Amino acid sequence: MARNNNKRRNIGRKAGLLVLAAGVALTVLALYAHPTYVYIPDREHLLNPNGEPAVRAAESADGPERTDPETLKLGRRAFYGETFGNELFLMDIMGLLDGPLTVRGILKAAAALRGEGTTNLKVKAEKDAVVGGRKIRKGDLIDTGLDVAKGSVVPLGLKITMDKGKIRVGVGCIACHAVYDPASGKVVEGPPNRDLNVGFMLALAENSAAFFTHTGVTKEQIEGLMRFKEEAKSWVTDGEGKRTPLPDPDELERLVDEELMKWPPGSIDTSIDMVNNPVQIPDSFTLGDHPYNWNGTAFAGPFKGLMTFSGVPNAQNMDALAQVGLSETLFGLDREVYMGILLQRAASPKYRYDPEKGSKPSEQFAAVDPTPDSPGIIRSVPTPVHPRASFVSVSGVLSSVPGHPVNRHTLAISAYQNTLKPPRSGLKRNAAMAAEGERVFRRAGCVSCHAGPYLTNNRIVSAAVIGTNPSRAKSFKKTEAFWGPPLMYDYDTPVPLPAKPKLHRMSLNGMSEDQIRLAFARGDSPGGYKTPSLYGLYWSAPYLHDGGVAAGPEPGQYGIPGTFGAGVLPDPVESLRALVDQELRRKVVEANHADRGLREANVEGVGHEYWVDESTGFTRREQDALIHYLLTLHDEDK
């Protein structure tokens, strides 16, 4: 019997090795046979295969808000795999996969799953490194948080391209806005990838310093790293013709790595305010959830502002070179100094700034710029008021693909996102309990803000009123100094842009001046946060804009340290309970405040103090009913 068991184990090992070898071989073959590969599951492999337009065109069939099948098909493809060329910045400038985390390591780890899926691809480090003070040894497992669908050998949202024999990787929207569901073995489109380890993976890059404007590294720190002349490693000739030292590249790299590693899993900071204030990745159940962005800053133009938001996270704001025109006004840095900082450690020698050549960083980059019609290195076009900010684009850049009309892909992505609906929760819905929960919801006054068909009043609430960490609410304040009118190209304008493109003034969709002041923290406004829709809450724990209200399924698992920090995913029931229970929230906030990195990243879990507990006259049964109602909202019509 023992001999037979050993024989079976040997056969299993051999079969597993054959599957692994076949997976690697097929991956390599696919990469060489097809220049580009991204995994897009068939509808039968989706847990929420809606697929039908949830909205009707607000304009004519040829207008920007069209939702015809061709547009939705393009939108889905773009949602999965359109990177707008961010692989150029991520790979060639940042060297995202040149450190301990590599393309080979990712593909080997995915193939080793042998066709099974995962919510957290663990990748072996390819070399020793010290990142942000943390020692990483070759062979250590890196928790990426990347999801791999069942039957796939490439993580969701990674676009693999062969370029002259070199594998390049770009990131599509779906890396952040879809998950693999182990219970069903299917992909869920729309939820945030709540354990995607964005900050840590960016810190592993060889030149993460190129992302410094998204962290808390200050201008004063940068100037402190500009050493005396005899110690400087790099120099630039600035805009005034002065020979100026650049900050020490290795020291700056260390500082930026430390800042990035403060981000909790499932969070990212795409604001360029030089303050470390990441927000939780939002869901993509966007219909009715306007204005968009946690601050509510995306409200202008088609799809009630969704178009102006759809090209930001993985495109416009993933290209620091596109912001060179803002460097003096926004960062207080001379544009040549700014470009020198980005390029002095560039991963590709082609783009690396070399002071020995005697030319300026802008001149060296212009000589090799692969996208000369774009403000930076990704595929984009300047807005009509570039480099000024506007309601069209705060960064003065529009993500657009050459050979297509301007914004064609962001419009299609917006149309597709508006078709997405959350699938059933993992809870067994009790109709009577849900009905009681709805009554509690109304009696507790939640409906005063979370009203209407999507349980949002579509309003921005002052940070002073909501009481959550105010840092992110003020992240757009500096843009007021260089603001331009909301001019936009007509939507049939080709890319690259013609010499004199036609323009129109983009609609603000009825946004009031008071709401605009809150969105952008104009004047003496403290800024604010928009009231989110409550649909899909089961899939989006932890809660609040900073993702700080987190609790695990067991007692004592409070805050980010007690969940992600302990290898535990936040539980939607207990995290939502911590949102409405005063005593539990106190424990969550205490746990977060005890972590220095979270404090410095403005992740607290404070505010929104609207309690539904004994302190406000509600019983534990009523609290349970409220939680059940909110987490099973989207189960009603399934």
C-alpha positions as CSV (number, residue, x, y, z in Angstrom):
1,M,0.0,0.0,0.0
2,A,2.8,2.4,0.9
3,R,4.5,1.6,-2.4
4,N,1.3,2.4,-4.3
5,N,1.0,5.7,-2.4
6,N,4.6,6.7,-3.2
7,K,4.0,5.7,-6.8
8,R,0.9,7.9,-7.0
9,R,2.8,10.8,-5.3
10,N,5.6,10.4,-7.9
11,I,3.2,10.4,-10.7
12,G,1.5,13.5,-9.3
13,R,4.8,15.3,-8.9
14,K,5.8,14.5,-12.5
15,A,2.4,15.6,-13.8
16,G,2.7,18.8,-11.8
17,L,6.1,19.4,-13.2
18,L,4.8,18.8,-16.7
19,V,2.0,21.2,-16.2
20,L,4.4,23.8,-14.9
21,A,6.8,23.3,-17.8
22,A,3.9,23.4,-20.3
23,G,2.6,26.6,-18.7
24,V,5.9,28.3,-18.9
25,A,6.5,27.1,-22.5
26,L,3.0,28.1,-23.6
27,T,3.5,31.5,-22.0
28,V,6.8,32.1,-23.7
29,L,5.3,30.8,-27.0
30,A,2.3,33.0,-26.7
31,L,4.5,36.0,-26.0
32,Y,6.6,35.4,-29.0
33,A,3.7,34.4,-31.3
34,H,1.7,37.4,-30.3
35,P,3.3,40.8,-29.7
36,T,0.9,41.7,-26.9
37,Y,-1.0,39.5,-24.4
38,V,-3.6,40.4,-21.7
39,Y,-6.0,37.9,-20.1
40,I,-9.7,38.8,-20.8
41,P,-12.1,36.1,-19.4
42,D,-15.1,34.9,-21.4
43,R,-18.4,35.9,-19.9
44,E,-19.1,32.4,-18.5
45,H,-16.0,32.9,-16.3
46,L,-17.4,36.1,-14.7
47,L,-19.4,36.1,-11.5
48,N,-21.2,39.3,-12.6
49,P,-21.6,39.0,-16.5
50,N,-24.1,41.9,-16.9
51,G,-22.9,42.8,-20.4
52,E,-25.9,45.0,-21.3
53,P,-25.9,48.8,-21.3
54,A,-27.2,50.1,-18.0
55,V,-27.6,53.5,-19.4
56,R,-28.9,55.0,-22.6
57,A,-27.1,57.5,-24.7
58,A,-27.7,61.0,-23.5
59,E,-26.8,62.4,-26.9
60,S,-27.1,61.1,-30.4
61,A,-25.7,57.7,-31.4
62,D,-22.6,59.4,-32.6
63,G,-22.1,61.5,-29.5
64,P,-19.5,61.0,-26.8
65,E,-21.9,59.2,-24.4
66,R,-22.8,56.5,-26.8
67,T,-23.3,53.0,-25.3
68,D,-23.6,51.0,-28.5
69,P,-22.2,47.4,-28.5
70,E,-19.1,48.4,-30.4
71,T,-18.3,51.0,-27.8
72,L,-18.9,48.7,-24.9
73,K,-16.8,46.0,-26.5
74,L,-13.9,48.5,-26.9
75,G,-14.5,49.7,-23.3
76,R,-14.2,46.2,-21.9
77,R,-11.0,45.5,-23.9
78,A,-9.6,48.8,-22.8
79,F,-10.6,48.3,-19.2
80,Y,-8.5,45.1,-19.2
81,G,-5.6,46.0,-21.3
82,E,-5.3,49.6,-22.4
83,T,-2.2,51.0,-20.6
84,F,-1.9,54.2,-22.6
85,G,1.8,53.2,-22.8
86,N,2.4,53.4,-19.0
87,E,4.9,50.5,-19.5
88,L,7.3,53.1,-20.9
89,F,7.3,55.0,-17.6
90,L,7.0,52.0,-15.3
91,M,9.7,49.9,-17.0
92,D,12.1,52.3,-18.7
93,I,12.0,55.2,-16.2
94,M,11.1,53.5,-12.9
95,G,12.5,50.0,-13.5
96,L,9.5,48.5,-11.8
97,L,10.5,44.9,-12.6
98,D,14.3,45.3,-12.5
99,G,14.7,44.8,-8.8
100,P,13.8,41.8,-6.6
101,L,10.4,41.6,-8.4
102,T,10.8,40.6,-12.1
103,V,8.8,39.7,-15.1
104,R,10.3,36.2,-15.0
105,G,9.4,35.8,-11.3
106,I,5.8,36.9,-11.9
107,L,5.3,34.5,-14.9
108,K,6.9,31.6,-13.0
109,A,4.7,32.2,-10.0
110,A,1.6,32.3,-12.1
111,A,2.5,29.2,-14.0
112,A,3.3,27.4,-10.8
113,L,-0.4,27.8,-9.8
114,R,-1.1,25.0,-12.4
115,G,-4.3,26.6,-13.6
116,E,-5.7,27.5,-10.2
117,G,-6.5,31.0,-9.4
118,T,-5.3,33.2,-6.5
119,T,-6.1,36.5,-4.9
120,N,-2.5,37.1,-3.9
121,L,0.3,36.0,-6.3
122,K,3.3,35.2,-4.2
123,V,6.5,35.8,-6.2
124,K,10.0,34.8,-5.3
125,A,12.5,37.6,-5.0
126,E,15.1,37.3,-7.8
127,K,17.9,39.0,-5.9
128,D,18.9,40.4,-2.5
129,A,18.0,44.0,-1.9
130,V,17.4,46.6,0.9
131,V,14.2,48.5,0.2
132,G,13.2,51.3,2.5
133,G,15.3,49.8,5.3
134,R,13.7,46.3,4.8
135,K,16.1,43.5,3.9
136,I,14.9,41.2,1.1
137,R,16.8,38.1,0.3
138,K,16.7,36.1,-3.0
139,G,14.0,33.5,-2.7
140,D,11.8,35.5,-0.2
141,L,8.2,35.5,-1.2
142,I,6.8,38.8,-2.1
143,D,3.0,39.4,-1.5
144,T,2.0,41.3,-4.6
145,G,-1.8,41.1,-4.1
146,L,-2.0,40.5,-7.9
147,D,-5.0,38.3,-8.7
148,V,-4.7,35.5,-11.2
149,A,-7.9,34.0,-12.7
150,K,-8.4,30.3,-12.9
151,G,-6.9,29.0,-16.1
152,S,-4.7,32.1,-16.7
153,V,-0.9,32.3,-16.5
154,V,-0.8,36.1,-16.4
155,P,-2.2,38.2,-13.5
156,L,-5.3,40.3,-14.2
157,G,-4.5,43.7,-15.6
158,L,-1.0,43.0,-16.7
159,K,-0.4,43.6,-20.4
160,I,2.6,41.6,-21.6
161,T,4.4,42.9,-24.7
162,M,7.4,41.7,-26.7
163,D,9.5,44.6,-27.8
164,K,12.7,43.6,-29.7
165,G,13.0,40.4,-27.7
166,K,12.4,42.1,-24.4
167,I,9.3,41.4,-22.3
168,R,7.6,44.6,-21.2
169,V,4.8,45.0,-18.7
170,G,2.1,47.7,-18.5
171,V,-0.8,48.0,-16.1
172,G,-4.5,48.2,-17.1
173,C,-7.5,49.4,-15.1
174,I,-8.5,45.8,-14.2
175,A,-5.4,45.2,-12.0
176,C,-7.0,47.5,-9.5
177,H,-10.7,47.1,-10.3
178,A,-11.4,43.3,-10.5
179,V,-10.8,40.3,-8.3
180,Y,-10.6,36.6,-8.5
181,D,-13.3,35.0,-6.3
182,P,-12.1,31.7,-4.9
183,A,-15.6,30.6,-3.8
184,S,-16.9,30.6,-7.3
185,G,-13.6,30.2,-9.2
186,K,-14.7,33.2,-11.3
187,V,-13.6,36.8,-11.9
188,V,-15.6,39.7,-10.5
189,E,-15.4,42.9,-12.5
190,G,-15.7,46.2,-10.6
191,P,-14.6,45.6,-7.0
192,P,-11.3,47.2,-5.7
193,N,-8.4,44.8,-5.5
194,R,-8.2,45.4,-1.8
195,D,-4.9,43.7,-1.1
196,L,-3.0,44.9,-4.2
197,N,0.3,45.9,-2.7
198,V,0.9,48.9,-4.9
199,G,3.2,50.9,-2.6
200,F,5.5,48.0,-1.8
201,M,5.8,47.0,-5.5
202,L,6.6,50.6,-6.5
203,A,9.2,50.7,-3.7
204,L,10.8,47.6,-5.2
205,A,11.5,49.5,-8.5
206,E,15.1,50.5,-9.2
207,N,14.1,54.2,-9.7
208,S,11.0,54.6,-7.5
209,A,12.4,58.2,-6.8
210,A,10.7,59.1,-10.1
211,F,7.4,58.8,-8.2
212,F,8.4,61.2,-5.4
213,T,5.7,63.7,-6.0
214,H,3.1,61.1,-4.9
215,T,4.8,60.7,-1.5
216,G,5.6,62.8,1.5
217,V,9.2,63.6,0.4
218,T,9.3,67.4,0.8
219,K,11.0,70.1,-1.2
220,E,13.1,70.9,1.9
221,Q,14.3,67.2,2.0
222,I,15.2,67.3,-1.6
223,E,17.1,70.5,-1.2
224,G,18.9,69.0,1.8
225,L,20.1,66.2,-0.4
226,M,21.6,68.7,-2.9
227,R,25.1,68.3,-1.4
228,F,28.1,70.7,-1.5
229,K,29.6,71.0,-4.9
230,E,32.5,68.7,-4.3
231,E,30.1,65.9,-3.2
232,A,27.4,66.2,-5.8
233,K,27.0,63.2,-8.1
234,S,24.9,64.9,-10.8
235,W,24.4,68.4,-12.0
236,V,22.0,70.3,-14.3
237,T,22.0,73.7,-15.9
238,D,18.7,75.1,-14.7
239,G,16.3,77.4,-16.5
240,E,18.3,80.5,-15.4
241,G,21.5,79.0,-16.8
242,K,22.9,78.2,-13.3
243,R,24.8,75.0,-12.6
244,T,22.8,73.3,-9.9
245,P,23.4,70.0,-8.1
246,L,20.8,67.3,-8.1
247,P,19.7,65.6,-4.8
248,D,21.8,62.5,-4.0
249,P,20.1,59.8,-6.1
250,D,20.6,56.9,-3.6
251,E,19.5,58.9,-0.6
252,L,16.4,60.2,-2.4
253,E,15.6,56.6,-3.5
254,R,15.7,55.5,0.1
255,L,13.4,58.3,1.3
256,V,10.9,57.6,-1.4
257,D,10.9,53.8,-0.8
258,E,10.2,54.5,2.9
259,E,7.2,56.7,2.0
260,L,5.8,54.2,-0.5
261,M,6.0,51.3,2.0
262,K,3.7,53.2,4.3
263,W,0.8,52.7,2.0
264,P,-1.6,49.9,3.1
265,P,-2.4,47.2,0.6
266,G,-5.3,48.2,-1.6
267,S,-4.3,51.9,-1.5
268,I,-2.6,54.3,-3.9
269,D,-1.7,58.0,-4.0
270,T,-2.2,59.4,-7.5
271,S,-2.3,63.0,-6.3
272,I,0.7,65.1,-7.1
273,D,0.8,67.3,-4.0
274,M,4.0,66.0,-2.4
275,V,2.0,64.8,0.6
276,N,1.7,61.1,1.5
277,N,-2.1,60.6,1.6
278,P,-3.1,57.4,-0.2
279,V,-6.7,56.5,-0.7
280,Q,-8.3,53.2,-0.9
281,I,-8.7,52.0,-4.5
282,P,-12.4,52.8,-5.4
283,D,-14.8,50.4,-6.9
284,S,-15.9,50.6,-10.6
285,F,-19.7,50.3,-9.9
286,T,-19.9,53.8,-11.2
287,L,-23.4,54.3,-12.5
288,G,-25.1,57.0,-10.4
289,D,-22.1,57.5,-8.2
290,H,-21.0,60.9,-9.5
291,P,-19.1,63.1,-8.9
292,Y,-16.0,60.9,-9.2
293,N,-12.8,60.7,-7.2
294,W,-12.8,60.7,-3.4
295,N,-12.8,64.5,-3.5
296,G,-15.5,64.7,-6.1
297,T,-13.1,66.5,-8.5
298,A,-14.2,64.6,-11.6
299,F,-17.6,66.1,-12.6
300,A,-17.1,67.8,-15.9
301,G,-17.9,66.4,-19.3
302,P,-19.4,63.1,-20.6
303,F,-20.9,60.5,-18.3
304,K,-21.2,63.1,-15.5
305,G,-17.4,63.4,-15.2
306,L,-16.5,59.8,-15.4
307,M,-14.5,60.3,-18.6
308,T,-12.3,62.9,-16.9
309,F,-11.5,60.3,-14.2
310,S,-11.1,57.2,-16.2
311,G,-7.7,58.2,-17.7
312,V,-6.1,59.4,-14.5
313,P,-5.1,56.5,-12.2
314,N,-3.1,54.2,-14.5
315,A,-2.3,56.8,-17.2
316,Q,-2.0,60.6,-16.7
317,N,-0.8,60.4,-13.1
318,M,1.5,57.4,-13.8
319,D,3.8,59.6,-15.9
320,A,5.7,62.1,-13.8
321,L,7.4,63.4,-17.0
322,A,4.0,64.7,-18.1
323,Q,4.0,67.1,-15.2
324,V,7.2,68.9,-16.0
325,G,5.2,72.0,-17.0
326,L,3.8,72.2,-13.5
327,S,7.1,71.6,-11.7
328,E,7.8,75.2,-10.7
329,T,4.3,76.1,-9.7
330,L,3.2,72.9,-8.1
331,F,6.5,71.6,-6.6
332,G,8.7,74.7,-6.4
333,L,11.3,73.0,-8.5
334,D,13.0,74.3,-11.6
335,R,11.9,72.2,-14.6
336,E,15.4,71.0,-15.4
337,V,16.1,70.1,-11.8
338,Y,12.7,68.2,-11.8
339,M,13.5,66.3,-14.9
340,G,17.0,65.6,-13.7
341,I,15.6,64.1,-10.5
342,L,13.3,61.8,-12.5
343,L,15.9,60.7,-15.0
344,Q,19.2,60.5,-13.0
345,R,18.4,56.9,-12.0
346,A,16.3,55.9,-15.0
347,A,16.2,52.2,-15.5
348,S,17.0,52.4,-19.2
349,P,20.3,53.9,-20.2
350,K,18.5,55.4,-23.2
351,Y,16.6,57.8,-20.9
352,R,19.1,58.2,-18.1
353,Y,20.4,61.7,-17.6
354,D,24.1,62.0,-18.1
355,P,25.6,65.3,-16.9
356,E,28.8,64.6,-18.7
357,K,27.1,65.2,-22.1
358,G,26.8,68.8,-21.2
359,S,23.1,69.2,-22.3
360,K,20.1,69.8,-20.2
361,P,17.8,66.9,-19.0
362,S,15.0,68.2,-21.2
363,E,17.3,68.2,-24.3
364,Q,18.6,64.7,-23.7
365,F,15.1,63.4,-23.2
366,A,13.8,65.2,-26.3
367,A,16.4,63.5,-28.4
368,V,15.1,60.0,-27.6
369,D,11.4,60.8,-26.7
370,P,9.3,57.9,-28.1
371,T,6.1,60.0,-27.9
372,P,7.1,63.5,-29.1
373,D,3.5,64.5,-29.5
374,S,2.7,63.8,-25.9
375,P,3.6,66.0,-22.9
376,G,5.5,63.1,-21.2
377,I,6.4,59.6,-22.2
378,I,3.0,57.8,-22.2
379,R,0.4,58.1,-25.0
380,S,-1.5,61.3,-24.3
381,V,-2.2,64.8,-25.6
382,P,-2.0,68.2,-23.9
383,T,-5.3,69.8,-23.1
384,P,-6.1,73.1,-24.9
385,V,-4.8,75.0,-21.8
386,H,-1.7,72.9,-21.1
387,P,0.2,73.1,-18.8
388,R,-2.5,74.8,-16.7
389,A,-5.0,72.7,-14.8
390,S,-8.7,72.8,-15.6
391,F,-11.9,70.8,-15.0
392,V,-10.9,68.8,-18.1
393,S,-7.7,67.6,-16.5
394,V,-6.0,68.7,-13.3
395,S,-2.6,67.6,-14.8
396,G,-3.2,69.3,-18.1
397,V,-3.0,65.9,-20.0
398,L,-5.5,63.7,-21.7
399,S,-4.9,60.0,-22.1
400,S,-5.4,59.2,-25.8
401,V,-4.3,56.6,-28.2
402,P,-2.8,57.7,-31.6
403,G,-4.9,56.6,-34.6
404,H,-8.1,57.1,-32.7
405,P,-10.3,60.1,-31.9
406,V,-9.3,62.0,-28.8
407,N,-10.5,60.3,-25.5
408,R,-12.1,57.5,-27.5
409,H,-10.8,54.9,-25.0
410,T,-11.6,56.8,-21.8
411,L,-15.1,57.4,-23.1
412,A,-15.5,53.6,-23.9
413,I,-14.1,52.6,-20.5
414,S,-16.6,55.0,-18.9
415,A,-19.5,53.5,-20.8
416,Y,-18.4,50.0,-19.9
417,Q,-17.9,50.8,-16.2
418,N,-21.5,52.1,-16.0
419,T,-22.7,48.6,-17.0
420,L,-21.0,46.9,-14.0
421,K,-23.1,45.7,-11.1
422,P,-21.9,43.9,-8.0
423,P,-22.7,40.2,-7.8
424,R,-24.4,38.6,-4.9
425,S,-22.6,38.9,-1.6
426,G,-21.3,35.9,0.2
427,L,-24.0,36.1,2.8
428,K,-27.3,34.3,2.9
429,R,-29.9,37.0,2.6
430,N,-32.7,37.1,5.1
431,A,-35.5,39.2,3.7
432,A,-37.1,40.0,7.0
433,M,-33.7,41.0,8.5
434,A,-32.9,43.2,5.5
435,A,-36.3,44.9,5.8
436,E,-35.6,45.6,9.5
437,G,-32.2,46.9,8.5
438,E,-33.7,49.3,6.0
439,R,-35.9,50.7,8.8
440,V,-32.9,51.2,11.0
441,F,-31.1,52.9,8.1
442,R,-33.9,55.4,7.8
443,R,-34.4,55.9,11.6
444,A,-30.7,56.5,12.1
445,G,-30.7,59.2,9.5
446,C,-28.3,57.5,7.1
447,V,-30.8,58.3,4.3
448,S,-30.1,62.0,4.7
449,C,-26.9,61.6,2.7
450,H,-27.2,58.1,1.3
451,A,-30.5,58.6,-0.6
452,G,-31.9,57.9,-4.0
453,P,-31.6,54.9,-6.2
454,Y,-27.9,54.5,-5.7
455,L,-27.9,55.5,-2.0
456,T,-25.9,58.7,-2.5
457,N,-27.0,62.3,-2.7
458,N,-24.1,63.0,-5.2
459,R,-22.8,65.7,-2.9
460,I,-19.4,66.7,-1.6
461,V,-19.3,67.0,2.2
462,S,-16.9,69.4,3.9
463,A,-14.0,67.6,5.6
464,A,-14.8,69.7,8.7
465,V,-18.2,68.2,8.8
466,I,-17.4,64.6,8.0
467,G,-14.4,64.6,10.3
468,T,-12.2,62.2,8.4
469,N,-8.5,62.8,7.9
470,P,-8.4,66.2,6.0
471,S,-5.2,65.8,4.1
472,R,-6.5,64.3,0.9
473,A,-9.4,66.8,0.8
474,K,-6.8,69.5,0.3
475,S,-4.7,67.7,-2.3
476,F,-5.8,69.9,-5.2
477,K,-5.5,73.3,-3.4
478,K,-2.4,74.5,-5.2
479,T,-4.0,74.1,-8.7
480,E,-6.0,77.3,-8.1
481,A,-2.9,79.3,-8.9
482,F,-2.6,78.0,-12.5
483,W,-6.2,77.3,-13.5
484,G,-7.6,77.5,-17.0
485,P,-11.0,77.4,-18.6
486,P,-12.6,74.0,-19.3
487,L,-11.8,73.9,-23.0
488,M,-12.0,70.5,-24.7
489,Y,-11.3,69.2,-28.2
490,D,-14.3,68.1,-30.2
491,Y,-14.6,64.3,-29.8
492,D,-14.0,63.6,-33.5
493,T,-10.5,65.2,-33.3
494,P,-7.9,62.8,-34.4
495,V,-4.7,61.9,-32.4
496,P,-2.0,63.1,-33.1
497,L,-3.8,66.5,-32.9
498,P,-4.1,68.6,-36.0
499,A,-2.6,72.1,-36.2
500,K,-5.9,73.9,-35.3
501,P,-8.3,71.4,-33.6
502,K,-11.9,72.5,-33.0
503,L,-12.7,73.3,-29.3
504,H,-15.8,73.4,-27.2
505,R,-16.4,74.4,-23.5
506,M,-17.0,71.2,-21.5
507,S,-20.2,71.1,-19.4
508,L,-19.8,71.1,-15.6
509,N,-23.0,69.1,-15.3
510,G,-24.7,71.6,-13.0
511,M,-21.9,71.7,-10.4
512,S,-22.4,74.6,-8.0
513,E,-19.7,77.0,-7.0
514,D,-19.9,75.9,-3.4
515,Q,-19.4,72.2,-4.4
516,I,-16.5,73.2,-6.7
517,R,-14.8,75.0,-3.8
518,L,-15.1,71.9,-1.7
519,A,-13.8,69.6,-4.4
520,F,-10.7,71.6,-5.0
521,A,-10.3,73.2,-1.5
522,R,-10.5,76.7,-3.1
523,G,-9.9,79.8,-1.0
524,D,-10.5,79.2,2.6
525,S,-12.4,75.9,2.0
526,P,-11.1,72.9,3.9
527,G,-12.0,70.7,0.9
528,G,-14.3,67.7,1.2
529,Y,-15.2,64.2,0.3
530,K,-18.0,63.0,-1.9
531,T,-20.8,60.9,-0.5
532,P,-20.2,57.4,-2.0
533,S,-22.8,55.0,-3.2
534,L,-23.3,52.1,-0.9
535,Y,-23.8,49.4,-3.6
536,G,-21.2,46.7,-3.5
537,L,-20.1,47.3,0.1
538,Y,-19.6,43.5,0.6
539,W,-16.8,43.6,-2.0
540,S,-15.1,46.8,-0.8
541,A,-14.1,46.5,2.8
542,P,-12.2,48.3,4.5
543,Y,-14.1,51.6,4.6
544,L,-13.7,55.4,4.4
545,H,-11.6,57.1,1.9
546,D,-8.3,56.1,3.7
547,G,-9.5,52.5,4.1
548,G,-8.7,52.9,7.8
549,V,-11.9,51.3,9.1
550,A,-10.7,47.7,9.0
551,A,-11.6,44.7,11.3
552,G,-10.9,41.0,10.9
553,P,-13.4,38.2,11.6
554,E,-11.9,37.4,15.0
555,P,-11.9,39.6,18.1
556,G,-8.8,41.8,18.5
557,Q,-8.2,42.1,14.7
558,Y,-8.5,45.9,14.6
559,G,-7.3,48.5,12.1
560,I,-4.7,48.0,9.3
561,P,-2.2,46.5,11.8
562,G,-4.7,43.8,12.9
563,T,-5.8,42.9,9.4
564,F,-3.4,43.5,6.5
565,G,-0.5,43.8,8.9
566,A,-1.3,40.4,10.3
567,G,-2.0,38.7,7.0
568,V,-5.8,38.9,7.5
569,L,-8.2,40.4,5.0
570,P,-10.7,42.9,6.5
571,D,-14.0,41.2,7.0
572,P,-17.0,43.2,5.5
573,V,-19.3,42.4,8.4
574,E,-17.0,43.4,11.2
575,S,-15.4,46.3,9.3
576,L,-18.9,47.8,8.7
577,R,-19.7,47.2,12.3
578,A,-16.6,49.2,13.2
579,L,-17.9,52.0,11.0
580,V,-21.1,52.4,13.0
581,D,-20.1,51.2,16.5
582,Q,-18.4,53.8,18.6
583,E,-16.4,51.4,20.9
584,L,-15.2,49.3,18.1
585,R,-14.1,52.3,16.1
586,R,-12.1,53.5,19.1
587,K,-10.1,50.3,19.0
588,V,-9.6,50.5,15.2
589,V,-8.3,54.1,15.5
590,E,-6.0,53.2,18.4
591,A,-4.5,50.4,16.4
592,N,-3.9,52.6,13.4
593,H,-2.5,55.5,15.5
594,A,0.0,53.1,17.1
595,D,1.6,52.5,13.7
596,R,4.0,55.4,12.8
597,G,3.9,54.7,9.1
598,L,0.1,54.9,9.0
599,R,0.1,58.1,10.9
600,E,2.6,59.7,8.5
601,A,0.6,58.4,5.5
602,N,-2.6,60.0,7.0
603,V,-4.4,56.7,7.3
604,E,-6.5,56.8,10.5
605,G,-10.0,55.6,10.0
606,V,-11.4,58.6,12.0
607,G,-14.5,60.6,11.2
608,H,-18.0,59.7,9.9
609,E,-19.1,59.5,13.5
610,Y,-22.7,58.5,12.9
611,W,-23.2,55.7,15.4
612,V,-25.8,53.0,15.3
613,D,-25.1,51.3,18.7
614,E,-26.2,51.5,22.3
615,S,-25.0,55.1,22.6
616,T,-27.7,56.2,20.2
617,G,-30.4,53.9,21.4
618,F,-30.0,51.0,19.0
619,T,-29.7,47.3,20.0
620,R,-27.2,44.8,18.8
621,R,-30.0,43.1,16.9
622,E,-30.8,46.4,15.1
623,Q,-27.1,46.9,14.3
624,D,-26.9,43.4,12.9
625,A,-29.9,44.1,10.7
626,L,-28.5,47.3,9.4
627,I,-25.2,45.6,8.4
628,H,-27.1,42.7,6.8
629,Y,-29.2,45.2,4.8
630,L,-26.2,47.2,3.5
631,L,-24.1,44.2,2.6
632,T,-26.9,42.4,0.7
633,L,-28.4,45.4,-1.1
634,H,-27.3,44.1,-4.4
635,D,-28.7,40.6,-3.7
636,E,-32.3,41.7,-4.1
637,D,-32.8,41.4,-7.8
638,K,-30.5,38.5,-8.4
